[in-house]
């Protein structure tokens, strides 16, 4: 059920070309496809965003190095024994992985 005065989105597959571009409608008939300028503003260009490799990127690189060096070296230094299996193979890699995940989210999220 669609009406011309519902004010919401109406799915119209015929409003698009084969390549996905919107066809412009020139008539004022009900169901006219509004142009994208009527709905939302243009999004900012990706080059205008602050995407420099700054100190956050270097902090992420340091944590990557820490995660890929510390856990294997710690496992080599503390080989798994009968009672140390859980500590050496589960807990030691867990902390660098958690630190890496948190740092990656922090470094890639911009205020």
C-alpha positions in Angstrom: 0.0 0.0 0.0 1.5 3.3 -1.1 0.0 6.7 -1.2 1.3 10.0 -2.5 1.0 11.7 0.9 2.7 9.1 3.1 5.9 11.2 3.4 8.1 8.2 3.8 10.3 6.1 1.6 8.6 4.3 -1.3 10.5 1.5 -3.0 10.5 2.1 -6.7 12.8 -0.3 -8.6 12.0 1.4 -11.9 13.5 4.7 -10.7 17.0 3.5 -11.3 19.0 2.6 -14.5 20.8 -0.6 -15.0 24.1 0.9 -13.7 22.4 2.1 -10.5 22.0 5.8 -11.2 18.7 7.5 -10.4 16.5 8.5 -13.2 15.2 12.0 -13.0 11.4 12.4 -13.2 10.1 15.6 -14.7 6.4 15.2 -14.0 4.7 16.2 -10.8 2.7 13.0 -10.6 2.3 11.1 -7.3 5.2 8.9 -6.6 7.7 11.3 -8.2 11.2 10.4 -7.3 12.8 13.2 -5.4 16.4 14.1 -6.2 19.1 13.3 -3.7 19.6 17.0 -3.0 16.1 17.2 -1.6 16.7 14.4 0.9 20.2 14.9 2.3 23.2 17.1 1.8 26.3 15.9 0.0 28.7 13.8 2.1 32.2 15.3 2.7 34.9 14.2 0.4 37.2 11.5 1.9 40.3 13.7 1.3 38.9 16.4 3.6 38.9 14.0 6.6 41.8 14.0 9.1 43.4 10.7 8.1 47.1 11.4 8.7 49.3 8.8 10.2 50.0 10.6 13.5 50.9 9.5 17.0 47.8 7.2 17.2 49.1 5.2 14.3 52.6 4.9 15.8 51.0 3.8 19.1 49.1 1.1 17.2 52.3 0.0 15.5 54.0 -0.3 18.9 51.2 -2.4 20.3 51.3 -4.7 17.2 55.0 -5.2 17.7 54.4 -5.9 21.4 51.6 -8.4 20.6 53.6 -10.2 18.0 56.8 -10.4 20.0 55.9 -10.5 23.7 53.4 -13.4 23.6 55.6 -15.8 21.6 58.7 -14.9 23.6 56.8 -15.3 26.9 55.6 -18.7 25.8 59.1 -19.7 24.9 60.4 -18.5 28.3 57.6 -20.1 30.2 57.1 -23.4 28.4 53.8 -25.2 29.2 54.1 -27.8 31.9 51.4 -29.9 33.4 50.0 -27.1 35.6 51.2 -24.2 33.5 49.5 -25.1 30.2 46.6 -22.8 30.7 48.8 -19.9 31.7 51.3 -20.3 28.9 49.1 -21.0 26.0 45.9 -19.2 26.9 46.6 -16.3 29.3 49.8 -15.0 27.9 48.5 -14.5 24.3 45.2 -13.1 25.7 46.5 -9.9 27.2 48.4 -8.7 24.1 45.5 -9.6 21.9 43.1 -7.6 24.2 45.5 -4.7 24.2 45.8 -4.8 20.4 42.0 -4.9 19.9 41.4 -1.9 22.3 44.3 0.1 20.8 43.1 -0.6 17.2 39.6 0.7 18.0 41.0 3.7 19.8 43.5 4.6 17.1 41.0 4.3 14.2 38.2 6.2 15.9 38.3 9.9 15.5 36.5 12.3 17.8 
